[in-house]
Amino acid sequence: MSLALRSSLRLAALRSQFRPSTISIARPVSFSPIRNMSVPTTMKAVVVEQTGGPEVLQYKTSYPVPTPKEGQLLIRNNISGVNYIDTYFRTGLYASPKPEILGREGAGTVVALGPNTSGFEIGDRVAWLATGGYAEYTAAPAEKTVKIPEGVSDEDIMASFLSGLTTLAFATETYAVQKGDWVLVHAAAGGAGFLLTQILKNIGAKVIGTAGGPEKCALVKSLGADVVIDYRSEEGKGWVKLVKEATGGRGVDVVYDSVGKDTWEGSLEAVKRKGTIIWFGNASGPVPPIALPKLSPKCVKIARPTLFGYIETREEFEFYTNKLFSMLQSGALKVKIHKVYPLEDIAQVHNDLEGRKTTGKPLLKP
């Protein structure tokens, strides 16, 4: 069976579950010459020249504005998202070429068009996924750029774009959550956990959320979580026991674990026989190498997915983006912005993220 046919069959199966309302998204296919409005030659940007702590984030006020290449749009960023994954590239946990401008997403206005970007016009309000969000301007691939629908603010898009697409894909394809499933979500008050909890409740799952402190736990409870565990409390230190009690000793059908080193062993204990564990973050450090025989007693399945493996094609990208925008427009998915930071305060943003001082999504104003 061809790759194209397998991809079409998989998307058809996904549509049968969600059937999102259609939102027009530009498809870049044909040639267009470079066109632009007035654009400066330099910009404000945060550059990382070597790996390290937040101190390596260099704020510059006269960094060259990029020129859009084949298939790229030049976008003046109005707001950019800050994600925990940015710290992995900063520290070198995830390899990336240096120097670089971090930031995997942004929302703003198209100010120049490179070749092969048909379907977009100068002045379009768009959101993009790529790299280079810690800057006033980004040259983003048209294939991973979409027009923002009316009625949705740039801030709401950035509070949900990368994290929302990620959690939708993980709850749909990595493990297809069903109504009535017991699901454990670690860091349920964080940027991804906040959205994932809502998505799971919309499906009809029974959600157990962990969070640190009474304020974060109250937030998770307000999202409809069935059980909330404060892992910082004395009782919460035995969170595996509490999960087992909540599920009648059976364990959960699936664990979504973005914490990593501090929770991976407990996640293996908390999952049911023939259950699934999805590791997708390293907030406390990476999960160490696991001896495969540890999975045998309960026939546990594990996954370590990444969003871009699910949105490689334009069709896949449109599917999940349409679904996300539909949920935002209908009110089925609510966002929480921790704070909007000015670009020059980027080191503080990373300190707050790594110190677990954020609730919801931190944003950056270039």
Stockholm file with secondary structure:
# STOCKHOLM 1.0

chainA/1-366         MSLALRSSLRLAALRSQFRPSTISIARPVSFSPIRNMSVPTTMKAVVVEQTGGPEVLQYKTSYPVPTPKEGQLLIRNNISGVNYIDTYFRTGLYASPKPEILGREGAGTVVALGPNTSGFEIGDRVAWLATGGYAEYTAAPAEKTVKIPEGVSDEDIMASFLSGLTTLAFATETYAVQKGDWVLVHAAAGGAGFLLTQILKNIGAKVIGTAGGPEKCALVKSLGADVVIDYRSEEGKGWVKLVKEATGGRGVDVVYDSVGKDTWEGSLEAVKRKGTIIWFGNASGPVPPIALPKLSPKCVKIARPTLFGYIETREEFEFYTNKLFSMLQSGALKVKIHKVYPLEDIAQVHNDLEGRKTTGKPLLKP
#=GR chainA/1-366 SS CCHHHHHHHHHHHHHHHHCCCCCCCCCCCSCCCCEECCCCSEEEEEEECSCSSGGGEEEEEEEECCCCCTTEEEEEEEEEECCHHHHHHHHTSSCCCSSBCCCSEEEEEEEEECSSCTTCCTTCEEEEESSCCSBSEEEEEGGGEEECCTTCCHHHHHTTHHHHHHHHHIIIIISCCCTTCEEEETTTTSHHHHHHHHHHHHHTCEEEEEESSHHHHHHHHHTTCSEEEETTSTGGGGHHHHHHHHTTTSCEEEEEECSCTTTHHHHHHHEEEEEEEEECCCTTCCCCCCCGGGGTTTTCEEECCCGGGTSCSHHHHHHHHHHHHHHHHHTSSCCCEEEEEEGGGHHHHHHHHHTTCCCSEEEEEC
#=GC SS_cons         CCHHHHHHHHHHHHHHHHCCCCCCCCCCCSCCCCEECCCCSEEEEEEECSCSSGGGEEEEEEEECCCCCTTEEEEEEEEEECCHHHHHHHHTSSCCCSSBCCCSEEEEEEEEECSSCTTCCTTCEEEEESSCCSBSEEEEEGGGEEECCTTCCHHHHHTTHHHHHHHHHIIIIISCCCTTCEEEETTTTSHHHHHHHHHHHHHTCEEEEEESSHHHHHHHHHTTCSEEEETTSTGGGGHHHHHHHHTTTSCEEEEEECSCTTTHHHHHHHEEEEEEEEECCCTTCCCCCCCGGGGTTTTCEEECCCGGGTSCSHHHHHHHHHHHHHHHHHTSSCCCEEEEEEGGGHHHHHHHHHTTCCCSEEEEEC
//
